Every structure is written in C-alpha cells, then in structure tokens.
Amino acid sequence: MTRFVNRPDSLYRSVLGWNIDPGDLIFQFDNALILDKTGYGLSAENLDRLRETGCTEWHLCGLETDACILACAFSLWDAGLRPKILPSLCSSPLHKEGMAIAERQFGPLHDGNDCHV
C-alpha cells in the first residue's frame, strides 16, 4: 500500500494548492507493506523494498487512475517489475483515459491475486 506524504515545500502545495495531509490509511490489510511516497510515482527506495519481496508482478488499485496509479505503474515498469492495474478497483475523473494509456503501455489488464501495492 502507498501513503502520500505532502511535504511542506512540495509542488503539490505551492503550485496545485493541495494543502492537506492525508493522515491515516482508509483501510489496511494485515501484514501489509506500506510505502510512504512524496510524489506521484515510487522512489528508488520503495522499489528496492518491493524487489526484496521476490514478487515480479504487482497489482495496483486506488484513486486517481490517470495520476498516481499510472505513475506507480511506470515506476514499476522502468524497474523491471510488471504492473497490472485492477480497473474495477480504481477511480478518477479520467479513469477511462488512464486505463487506455495503461493498456497501451503495459499490455492486457487482468484481475489477479499475486502481489498488490
């Protein structure tokens, strides 16, 4: 799972006016790996933590299909880890467009049960 950390000096605050701090996760699974992130995608440190699990395919779900979900998918792909977006568990105003980009960039989508972010 990822948790967005909105730093005081972030562009999210100064450019986009996002002055909120997300706080606690809405839901959490037992023994979940929780990755803090300060941007749309995943940091090198986060990717190293994912590699340590031994999983090579990661399923993504959450809010903002066209932003954070796609950014995390690109981060995974560039690190040699296969992203699979679970469309029925994602949402955003540009969801359809985000899913079209995902399918073009990462191949066919499916709802599976391997590893999850």
CNS distance restraints for C-alpha pairs under 8 A (distance, minus, plus):
assign (resid   1 and name CA) (resid  28 and name CA) 7.93 0.50 0.50
assign (resid   1 and name CA) (resid  32 and name CA) 6.80 0.50 0.50
assign (resid   1 and name CA) (resid  33 and name CA) 6.03 0.50 0.50
assign (resid   1 and name CA) (resid  34 and name CA) 4.68 0.50 0.50
assign (resid   1 and name CA) (resid  35 and name CA) 6.05 0.50 0.50
assign (resid   1 and name CA) (resid 116 and name CA) 7.41 0.50 0.50
assign (resid   1 and name CA) (resid 117 and name CA) 4.60 0.50 0.50
assign (resid   2 and name CA) (resid  34 and name CA) 5.51 0.50 0.50
assign (resid   2 and name CA) (resid  35 and name CA) 4.61 0.50 0.50
assign (resid   2 and name CA) (resid  36 and name CA) 5.66 0.50 0.50
assign (resid   2 and name CA) (resid  37 and name CA) 6.72 0.50 0.50
assign (resid   2 and name CA) (resid 117 and name CA) 6.75 0.50 0.50
assign (resid   3 and name CA) (resid  22 and name CA) 7.84 0.50 0.50
assign (resid   3 and name CA) (resid  25 and name CA) 6.98 0.50 0.50
assign (resid   3 and name CA) (resid  34 and name CA) 7.01 0.50 0.50
assign (resid   3 and name CA) (resid  35 and name CA) 6.13 0.50 0.50
assign (resid   3 and name CA) (resid  36 and name CA) 4.77 0.50 0.50
assign (resid   3 and name CA) (resid  37 and name CA) 6.12 0.50 0.50
assign (resid   4 and name CA) (resid  22 and name CA) 6.80 0.50 0.50
assign (resid   4 and name CA) (resid  36 and name CA) 5.90 0.50 0.50
assign (resid   4 and name CA) (resid  37 and name CA) 5.03 0.50 0.50
assign (resid   4 and name CA) (resid  38 and name CA) 5.76 0.50 0.50
assign (resid   4 and name CA) (resid  39 and name CA) 7.27 0.50 0.50
assign (resid   5 and name CA) (resid  21 and name CA) 6.95 0.50 0.50
assign (resid   5 and name CA) (resid  22 and name CA) 7.26 0.50 0.50
assign (resid   5 and name CA) (resid  36 and name CA) 6.41 0.50 0.50
assign (resid   5 and name CA) (resid  37 and name CA) 5.83 0.50 0.50
assign (resid   5 and name CA) (resid  38 and name CA) 5.00 0.50 0.50
assign (resid   5 and name CA) (resid  39 and name CA) 7.99 0.50 0.50
assign (resid   6 and name CA) (resid  10 and name CA) 6.54 0.50 0.50
assign (resid   6 and name CA) (resid  12 and name CA) 7.27 0.50 0.50
assign (resid   6 and name CA) (resid  13 and name CA) 7.72 0.50 0.50
assign (resid   6 and name CA) (resid  19 and name CA) 7.88 0.50 0.50
assign (resid   6 and name CA) (resid  20 and name CA) 7.43 0.50 0.50
assign (resid   6 and name CA) (resid  21 and name CA) 5.94 0.50 0.50
assign (resid   6 and name CA) (resid  22 and name CA) 7.82 0.50 0.50
assign (resid   6 and name CA) (resid  38 and name CA) 6.06 0.50 0.50
assign (resid   7 and name CA) (resid  38 and name CA) 7.00 0.50 0.50
assign (resid   8 and name CA) (resid  13 and name CA) 7.20 0.50 0.50
assign (resid   9 and name CA) (resid  13 and name CA) 7.10 0.50 0.50
assign (resid   9 and name CA) (resid  14 and name CA) 7.33 0.50 0.50
assign (resid  10 and name CA) (resid  14 and name CA) 6.48 0.50 0.50
assign (resid  11 and name CA) (resid  15 and name CA) 5.23 0.50 0.50
assign (resid  11 and name CA) (resid  16 and name CA) 6.87 0.50 0.50
assign (resid  12 and name CA) (resid  16 and name CA) 4.97 0.50 0.50
assign (resid  12 and name CA) (resid  17 and name CA) 6.22 0.50 0.50
assign (resid  12 and name CA) (resid  18 and name CA) 5.34 0.50 0.50
assign (resid  12 and name CA) (resid  19 and name CA) 7.64 0.50 0.50
assign (resid  13 and name CA) (resid  17 and name CA) 4.58 0.50 0.50
assign (resid  13 and name CA) (resid  18 and name CA) 4.68 0.50 0.50
assign (resid  13 and name CA) (resid  19 and name CA) 5.27 0.50 0.50
assign (resid  14 and name CA) (resid  18 and name CA) 7.85 0.50 0.50
assign (resid  28 and name CA) (resid  32 and name CA) 6.90 0.50 0.50
assign (resid  33 and name CA) (resid 117 and name CA) 7.96 0.50 0.50
assign (resid  35 and name CA) (resid  46 and name CA) 6.33 0.50 0.50
assign (resid  36 and name CA) (resid  46 and name CA) 7.98 0.50 0.50
assign (resid  37 and name CA) (resid  41 and name CA) 7.46 0.50 0.50
assign (resid  37 and name CA) (resid  42 and name CA) 6.44 0.50 0.50
assign (resid  37 and name CA) (resid  43 and name CA) 7.03 0.50 0.50
assign (resid  40 and name CA) (resid  67 and name CA) 6.63 0.50 0.50
assign (resid  40 and name CA) (resid  68 and name CA) 4.69 0.50 0.50
assign (resid  40 and name CA) (resid  69 and name CA) 7.98 0.50 0.50
assign (resid  40 and name CA) (resid  71 and name CA) 5.57 0.50 0.50
assign (resid  40 and name CA) (resid  72 and name CA) 6.90 0.50 0.50
assign (resid  41 and name CA) (resid  68 and name CA) 6.21 0.50 0.50
assign (resid  41 and name CA) (resid  69 and name CA) 7.94 0.50 0.50
assign (resid  41 and name CA) (resid  70 and name CA) 7.98 0.50 0.50
assign (resid  41 and name CA) (resid  71 and name CA) 4.49 0.50 0.50
assign (resid  41 and name CA) (resid  72 and name CA) 4.36 0.50 0.50
assign (resid  41 and name CA) (resid  73 and name CA) 7.78 0.50 0.50
assign (resid  41 and name CA) (resid  74 and name CA) 7.56 0.50 0.50
assign (resid  41 and name CA) (resid  75 and name CA) 5.93 0.50 0.50
assign (resid  42 and name CA) (resid  46 and name CA) 5.90 0.50 0.50
assign (resid  42 and name CA) (resid  47 and name CA) 6.54 0.50 0.50
assign (resid  42 and name CA) (resid  71 and name CA) 7.64 0.50 0.50
assign (resid  42 and name CA) (resid  72 and name CA) 5.64 0.50 0.50
assign (resid  42 and name CA) (resid  75 and name CA) 5.79 0.50 0.50
assign (resid  42 and name CA) (resid  76 and name CA) 7.68 0.50 0.50
assign (resid  43 and name CA) (resid  47 and name CA) 6.27 0.50 0.50
assign (resid  43 and name CA) (resid  75 and name CA) 7.95 0.50 0.50
assign (resid  44 and name CA) (resid  48 and name CA) 6.15 0.50 0.50
assign (resid  45 and name CA) (resid  49 and name CA) 6.37 0.50 0.50
assign (resid  46 and name CA) (resid  50 and name CA) 6.37 0.50 0.50
assign (resid  47 and name CA) (resid  51 and name CA) 6.17 0.50 0.50
assign (resid  47 and name CA) (resid  75 and name CA) 7.99 0.50 0.50
assign (resid  47 and name CA) (resid  76 and name CA) 7.24 0.50 0.50
assign (resid  47 and name CA) (resid  79 and name CA) 7.25 0.50 0.50
assign (resid  48 and name CA) (resid  52 and name CA) 6.26 0.50 0.50
assign (resid  49 and name CA) (resid  53 and name CA) 7.01 0.50 0.50
assign (resid  50 and name CA) (resid  54 and name CA) 7.50 0.50 0.50
assign (resid  50 and name CA) (resid  55 and name CA) 7.33 0.50 0.50
assign (resid  51 and name CA) (resid  55 and name CA) 6.65 0.50 0.50
assign (resid  51 and name CA) (resid  56 and name CA) 7.43 0.50 0.50
assign (resid  55 and name CA) (resid 115 and name CA) 6.54 0.50 0.50
assign (resid  56 and name CA) (resid  80 and name CA) 7.80 0.50 0.50
assign (resid  56 and name CA) (resid  81 and name CA) 5.03 0.50 0.50
assign (resid  56 and name CA) (resid  82 and name CA) 6.07 0.50 0.50
assign (resid  57 and name CA) (resid  81 and name CA) 5.71 0.50 0.50
assign (resid  57 and name CA) (resid  82 and name CA) 4.40 0.50 0.50
assign (resid  57 and name CA) (resid  83 and name CA) 5.87 0.50 0.50
assign (resid  57 and name CA) (resid  84 and name CA) 7.13 0.50 0.50
assign (resid  57 and name CA) (resid 114 and name CA) 7.09 0.50 0.50
assign (resid  57 and name CA) (resid 115 and name CA) 6.46 0.50 0.50
assign (resid  58 and name CA) (resid  76 and name CA) 7.98 0.50 0.50
assign (resid  58 and name CA) (resid  81 and name CA) 7.13 0.50 0.50
assign (resid  58 and name CA) (resid  82 and name CA) 6.04 0.50 0.50
assign (resid  58 and name CA) (resid  83 and name CA) 5.00 0.50 0.50
assign (resid  58 and name CA) (resid  84 and name CA) 5.98 0.50 0.50
assign (resid  58 and name CA) (resid 114 and name CA) 7.03 0.50 0.50
assign (resid  58 and name CA) (resid 115 and name CA) 4.94 0.50 0.50
assign (resid  58 and name CA) (resid 116 and name CA) 5.24 0.50 0.50
assign (resid  58 and name CA) (resid 117 and name CA) 6.43 0.50 0.50
assign (resid  59 and name CA) (resid  83 and name CA) 5.94 0.50 0.50
assign (resid  59 and name CA) (resid  84 and name CA) 4.63 0.50 0.50
assign (resid  59 and name CA) (resid  85 and name CA) 5.57 0.50 0.50
assign (resid  59 and name CA) (resid  86 and name CA) 6.55 0.50 0.50
assign (resid  59 and name CA) (resid 112 and name CA) 7.61 0.50 0.50
assign (resid  59 and name CA) (resid 113 and name CA) 7.86 0.50 0.50
assign (resid  59 and name CA) (resid 114 and name CA) 7.23 0.50 0.50
assign (resid  59 and name CA) (resid 115 and name CA) 5.92 0.50 0.50
assign (resid  59 and name CA) (resid 116 and name CA) 4.51 0.50 0.50
assign (resid  59 and name CA) (resid 117 and name CA) 6.07 0.50 0.50
assign (resid  60 and name CA) (resid  69 and name CA) 6.75 0.50 0.50
assign (resid  60 and name CA) (resid  73 and name CA) 7.65 0.50 0.50
assign (resid  60 and name CA) (resid  83 and name CA) 7.02 0.50 0.50
assign (resid  60 and name CA) (resid  84 and name CA) 6.11 0.50 0.50
assign (resid  60 and name CA) (resid  85 and name CA) 4.70 0.50 0.50
assign (resid  60 and name CA) (resid  86 and name CA) 5.93 0.50 0.50
assign (resid  60 and name CA) (resid 116 and name CA) 6.03 0.50 0.50
assign (resid  60 and name CA) (resid 117 and name CA) 5.35 0.50 0.50
assign (resid  61 and name CA) (resid  69 and name CA) 6.95 0.50 0.50
assign (resid  61 and name CA) (resid  85 and name CA) 6.21 0.50 0.50
assign (resid  61 and name CA) (resid  86 and name CA) 5.57 0.50 0.50
assign (resid  61 and name CA) (resid  87 and name CA) 7.27 0.50 0.50
assign (resid  61 and name CA) (resid  89 and name CA) 5.25 0.50 0.50
assign (resid  61 and name CA) (resid  90 and name CA) 5.11 0.50 0.50
assign (resid  61 and name CA) (resid 117 and name CA) 7.31 0.50 0.50
assign (resid  62 and name CA) (resid  69 and name CA) 6.92 0.50 0.50
assign (resid  62 and name CA) (resid  89 and name CA) 6.25 0.50 0.50
assign (resid  62 and name CA) (resid  90 and name CA) 4.74 0.50 0.50
assign (resid  62 and name CA) (resid  91 and name CA) 6.65 0.50 0.50
assign (resid  63 and name CA) (resid  68 and name CA) 7.54 0.50 0.50
assign (resid  63 and name CA) (resid  69 and name CA) 7.29 0.50 0.50
assign (resid  63 and name CA) (resid  90 and name CA) 5.62 0.50 0.50
assign (resid  63 and name CA) (resid  91 and name CA) 5.07 0.50 0.50
assign (resid  63 and name CA) (resid  92 and name CA) 6.04 0.50 0.50
assign (resid  64 and name CA) (resid  68 and name CA) 5.82 0.50 0.50
assign (resid  64 and name CA) (resid  69 and name CA) 6.30 0.50 0.50
assign (resid  64 and name CA) (resid  90 and name CA) 7.27 0.50 0.50
assign (resid  64 and name CA) (resid  91 and name CA) 5.82 0.50 0.50
assign (resid  64 and name CA) (resid  92 and name CA) 4.58 0.50 0.50
assign (resid  64 and name CA) (resid  93 and name CA) 7.70 0.50 0.50
assign (resid  64 and name CA) (resid  94 and name CA) 7.89 0.50 0.50
assign (resid  64 and name CA) (resid  95 and name CA) 7.38 0.50 0.50
assign (resid  65 and name CA) (resid  69 and name CA) 4.83 0.50 0.50
assign (resid  65 and name CA) (resid  70 and name CA) 6.14 0.50 0.50
assign (resid  65 and name CA) (resid  90 and name CA) 5.95 0.50 0.50
assign (resid  65 and name CA) (resid  91 and name CA) 5.73 0.50 0.50
assign (resid  65 and name CA) (resid  92 and name CA) 5.60 0.50 0.50
assign (resid  65 and name CA) (resid  94 and name CA) 7.19 0.50 0.50
assign (resid  65 and name CA) (resid  95 and name CA) 5.41 0.50 0.50
assign (resid  65 and name CA) (resid  98 and name CA) 5.56 0.50 0.50
assign (resid  65 and name CA) (resid  99 and name CA) 7.19 0.50 0.50
assign (resid  66 and name CA) (resid  70 and name CA) 5.72 0.50 0.50
assign (resid  66 and name CA) (resid  92 and name CA) 6.94 0.50 0.50
assign (resid  66 and name CA) (resid  94 and name CA) 5.98 0.50 0.50
assign (resid  66 and name CA) (resid  95 and name CA) 6.13 0.50 0.50
assign (resid  66 and name CA) (resid  97 and name CA) 7.05 0.50 0.50
assign (resid  66 and name CA) (resid  98 and name CA) 4.25 0.50 0.50
assign (resid  66 and name CA) (resid  99 and name CA) 7.58 0.50 0.50
assign (resid  67 and name CA) (resid  71 and name CA) 5.98 0.50 0.50
assign (resid  67 and name CA) (resid  98 and name CA) 7.87 0.50 0.50
assign (resid  68 and name CA) (resid  72 and name CA) 5.98 0.50 0.50
assign (resid  69 and name CA) (resid  73 and name CA) 6.18 0.50 0.50
assign (resid  69 and name CA) (resid  85 and name CA) 7.72 0.50 0.50
assign (resid  70 and name CA) (resid  74 and name CA) 6.17 0.50 0.50
assign (resid  70 and name CA) (resid  98 and name CA) 7.00 0.50 0.50
assign (resid  70 and name CA) (resid 102 and name CA) 6.81 0.50 0.50
assign (resid  71 and name CA) (resid  75 and name CA) 6.20 0.50 0.50
assign (resid  72 and name CA) (resid  76 and name CA) 6.15 0.50 0.50
assign (resid  73 and name CA) (resid  77 and name CA) 6.09 0.50 0.50
assign (resid  73 and name CA) (resid  82 and name CA) 7.97 0.50 0.50
assign (resid  73 and name CA) (resid  83 and name CA) 5.23 0.50 0.50
assign (resid  73 and name CA) (resid  84 and name CA) 7.61 0.50 0.50
assign (resid  73 and name CA) (resid  85 and name CA) 7.74 0.50 0.50
assign (resid  74 and name CA) (resid  78 and name CA) 6.04 0.50 0.50
assign (resid  74 and name CA) (resid  83 and name CA) 7.90 0.50 0.50
assign (resid  75 and name CA) (resid  79 and name CA) 6.29 0.50 0.50
assign (resid  76 and name CA) (resid  80 and name CA) 6.41 0.50 0.50
assign (resid  76 and name CA) (resid  81 and name CA) 4.92 0.50 0.50
assign (resid  76 and name CA) (resid  82 and name CA) 6.31 0.50 0.50
assign (resid  76 and name CA) (resid  83 and name CA) 6.07 0.50 0.50
assign (resid  77 and name CA) (resid  81 and name CA) 5.23 0.50 0.50
assign (resid  77 and name CA) (resid  82 and name CA) 5.58 0.50 0.50
assign (resid  77 and name CA) (resid  83 and name CA) 6.33 0.50 0.50
assign (resid  77 and name CA) (resid 106 and name CA) 7.83 0.50 0.50
assign (resid  82 and name CA) (resid 106 and name CA) 7.91 0.50 0.50
assign (resid  83 and name CA) (resid 106 and name CA) 7.11 0.50 0.50
assign (resid  84 and name CA) (resid 106 and name CA) 7.68 0.50 0.50
assign (resid  84 and name CA) (resid 109 and name CA) 6.10 0.50 0.50
assign (resid  84 and name CA) (resid 110 and name CA) 6.94 0.50 0.50
assign (resid  84 and name CA) (resid 111 and name CA) 7.99 0.50 0.50
assign (resid  85 and name CA) (resid 102 and name CA) 7.62 0.50 0.50
assign (resid  85 and name CA) (resid 109 and name CA) 6.42 0.50 0.50
assign (resid  85 and name CA) (resid 110 and name CA) 7.46 0.50 0.50
assign (resid  85 and name CA) (resid 111 and name CA) 7.86 0.50 0.50
assign (resid  86 and name CA) (resid  90 and name CA) 6.64 0.50 0.50
assign (resid  86 and name CA) (resid 109 and name CA) 7.17 0.50 0.50
assign (resid  86 and name CA) (resid 110 and name CA) 6.59 0.50 0.50
assign (resid  86 and name CA) (resid 111 and name CA) 5.52 0.50 0.50
assign (resid  87 and name CA) (resid  91 and name CA) 7.87 0.50 0.50
assign (resid  87 and name CA) (resid  99 and name CA) 7.12 0.50 0.50
assign (resid  87 and name CA) (resid 109 and name CA) 7.94 0.50 0.50
assign (resid  87 and name CA) (resid 111 and name CA) 7.96 0.50 0.50
assign (resid  90 and name CA) (resid  95 and name CA) 7.47 0.50 0.50
assign (resid  91 and name CA) (resid  95 and name CA) 5.64 0.50 0.50
assign (resid  94 and name CA) (resid  98 and name CA) 6.08 0.50 0.50
assign (resid  95 and name CA) (resid  99 and name CA) 6.10 0.50 0.50
assign (resid  96 and name CA) (resid 100 and name CA) 6.19 0.50 0.50
assign (resid  97 and name CA) (resid 101 and name CA) 6.33 0.50 0.50
assign (resid  98 and name CA) (resid 102 and name CA) 6.18 0.50 0.50
assign (resid  99 and name CA) (resid 103 and name CA) 6.11 0.50 0.50
assign (resid 100 and name CA) (resid 104 and name CA) 6.25 0.50 0.50
assign (resid 101 and name CA) (resid 105 and name CA) 6.08 0.50 0.50
assign (resid 102 and name CA) (resid 106 and name CA) 5.64 0.50 0.50
assign (resid 102 and name CA) (resid 107 and name CA) 7.37 0.50 0.50
assign (resid 103 and name CA) (resid 107 and name CA) 4.90 0.50 0.50
assign (resid 103 and name CA) (resid 108 and name CA) 5.60 0.50 0.50
assign (resid 103 and name CA) (resid 109 and name CA) 6.48 0.50 0.50
